C-alpha cells in the first residue's frame, strides 16, 4: 500500500498514456456546418437541413455519429426526468473542477470566473423554476453544461477538460447520498426523542410483555419503548459507517483510466469535503457498494419501523385496547362510521416493502456487471431516491404518531392478571427459597459435625 500511495503525486493520482479526445466543439458543430445552406431570401421552412439544425442539437458524445438517435431511443435512454435531483451536487462538483483547472493552468482565471458565475445563474434559475430541462440533452450534466454554453459561450466548453460523465455522475451521486444520510440521521434522532418523551410521560406503567405473541412476563412500558430507541441507535450507527466509506472522491478517474493531464485530485476532494481521492480509477467509476450499503441500512431501519408499526396497530385494536391514537393521526371508514384506524402505522408497515424492494432492485442490477462502467448503472438513481424518500417519510410519521397517542392505563391494568404473568417470578422465588433452605441445613449439619 505504501508503494502504491508513494507513487501518487500531489497533482495526479491516476495517469494514463491514452490520448484525451475532446468533444469541445461538437455541441454547435452541426449548426455551423449546415448554416451555409440557409441562403438569403430562401424560406427556412422549405429547407430540410435548416430545419434539422434548428430541431436537433448535437450530443456531447456525437462527434463521429452521422445520424441522430430516434425519438423512441431518446425517450428510453434519458434520465433527466429523475436525475435532475442531483443539480446542486452537479453544480458544486463543476465549480470545484473549474477551480482546479484554473489552479493547474489548464484554463484562465477569467474563464474560471465566467464558469462560476454562469453556474450560479443556472442554480438561481433552477431554484426559481425558470430553468427548462430538455430531454434531448439526456441528463442533468448535459443540461447544465449546455445551458452554461448558452449563457457564457466558449469558456463553458473547457469545463469538460479532464472529466468524463462517468466520474462526474459518481461524484454527484456520492455527494447526494452523503447529504441524504445526514437528513435520515436527523429524522432518526427526532423519532428517538419522541419515544423517550413518551416513555417519560408514562413512568412506572407496567404492561404485559410478549413472546410468540403470548403473554410472558410483566415489563415496564419505558423498557419496551427504549428497545426501539436502541434499534434506531444501531440504524444511525450503520448509516454513519456507510457515510465514512462513501466519502471518497471519484473525480479525475474520467471514463475509467484517469487522464494524462496534470490535474490535482486532492484539491477537488478537499473542496468537496471528501476524505481523499479514490485510489483506483476503475473502481471509482464502477463501484456501487456505497449505494448497496446505504440501501441495506435503510432496509434494516425500515424493518425496525415496521415492527413498531405492527405493535402499535395491534395495541390500537379493540382486542388489545392498550393505546388510543388521537384523531389527528387516524383515519375513518367510508362505510363503517364506528371505525378509527391507525393508518399511518399500517402504511409504515407496508412501505417497508418498498425500501426492501429498492435494495433488491439494486443488488440485482449490479449482479454480473463486468468492469468498469455500464449503462445499466443509470438505473441506480431511482431506487435510491425512492428508498430515501420513503424511509424519511416513515421516520417522520412514526415520530408524529408517537406524539399523538395515549396509553389506556385502566385497560392495561385489567389485562395484567390474565395469563399467569408472574409464573416466572414465582418460580424464581421458590428456587431461591429452596436454595436458602439447603444452605441453612448444610450449615446446621456442619455445626453438629454430622
C-alpha positions, 0 to 999 in steps of 0.5 A, a space after each residue: 500500500 505504501 508503494 502504491 500511495 508513494 507513487 501518487 503525486 500531489 497533482 495526479 493520482 491516476 495517469 494514463 498514456 491514452 490520448 484525451 479526445 475532446 468533444 469541445 466543439 461538437 455541441 454547435 458543430 452541426 449548426 455551423 456546418 449546415 448554416 451555409 445552406 440557409 441562403 438569403 431570401 430562401 424560406 427556412 421552412 422549405 429547407 430540410 437541413 435548416 430545419 434539422 439544425 434548428 430541431 436537433 442539437 448535437 450530443 456531447 458524445 456525437 462527434 463521429 455519429 452521422 445520424 441522430 438517435 430516434 425519438 423512441 431511443 431518446 425517450 428510453 435512454 434519458 434520465 433527466 426526468 429523475 436525475 435532475 435531483 442531483 443539480 446542486 451536487 452537479 453544480 458544486 462538483 463543476 465549480 470545484 473542477 473549474 477551480 482546479 483547472 484554473 489552479 493547474 493552468 489548464 484554463 484562465 482565471 477569467 474563464 474560471 470566473 465566467 464558469 462560476 458565475 454562469 453556474 450560479 445563474 443556472 442554480 438561481 434559475 433552477 431554484 426559481 423554476 425558470 430553468 427548462 430541462 430538455 430531454 434531448 440533452 439526456 441528463 442533468 450534466 448535459 443540461 447544465 453544461 449546455 445551458 452554461 454554453 448558452 449563457 457564457 459561450 466558449 469558456 463553458 466548453 473547457 469545463 469538460 477538460 479532464 472529466 468524463 460523465 462517468 466520474 462526474 455522475 459518481 461524484 454527484 451521486 456520492 455527494 447526494 447520498 452523503 447529504 441524504 444520510 445526514 437528513 435520515 440521521 436527523 429524522 432518526 434522532 427526532 423519532 428517538 426523542 419522541 419515544 423517550 418523551 413518551 416513555 417519560 410521560 408514562 413512568 412506572 406503567 407496567 404492561 404485559 410483555 410478549 413472546 410468540 405473541 403470548 403473554 410472558 412476563 410483566 415489563 415496564 412500558 419505558 423498557 419496551 419503548 427504549 428497545 426501539 430507541 436502541 434499534 434506531 441507535 444501531 440504524 444511525 450507527 450503520 448509516 454513519 459507517 456507510 457515510 465514512 466509506 462513501 466519502 471518497 472522491 471519484 473525480 479525475 478517474 474520467 471514463 475509467 483510466 484517469 487522464 494524462 493531464 496534470 490535474 490535482 485530485 486532492 484539491 477537488 476532494 478537499 473542496 468537496 469535503 471528501 476524505 481523499 481521492 479514490 485510489 483506483 480509477 476503475 473502481 471509482 467509476 464502477 463501484 456501487 457498494 456505497 449505494 448497496 450499503 446505504 440501501 441495506 441500512 435503510 432496509 434494516 431501519 425500515 424493518 425496525 419501523 415496521 415492527 413498531 408499526 405492527 405493535 402499535 396497530 395491534 395495541 390500537 385494536 379493540 382486542 388489545 385496547 392498550 393505546 388510543 391514537 388521537 384523531 389527528 393521526 387516524 383515519 375513518 371508514 367510508 362505510 363503517 362510521 364506528 371505525 378509527 384506524 391507525 393508518 399511518 402505522 399500517 402504511 409504515 408497515 407496508 412501505 417497508 416493502 418498498 425500501 426492501 424492494 429498492 435494495 433488491 432492485 439494486 443488488 440485482 442490477 449490479 449482479 454480473 456487471 463486468 468492469 468498469 462502467 455500464 449503462 445499466 448503472 443509470 438505473 441506480 438513481 431511482 431506487 435510491 431516491 425512492 428508498 430515501 424518500 420513503 424511509 424519511 417519510 416513515 421516520 417522520 410519521 412514526 415520530 408524529 404518531 408517537 406524539 399523538 397517542 395515549 396509553 389506556 392505563 385502566 385497560 392495561 391494568 385489567 389485562 395484567 392478571 390474565 395469563 399467569 404473568 408472574 409464573 416466572 417470578 414465582 418460580 424464581 422465588 421458590 428456587 431461591 427459597 429452596 436454595 436458602 433452605 439447603 444452605 441453612 441445613 448444610 450449615 446446621 449439619 456442619 455445626 453438629 459435625 454430622 
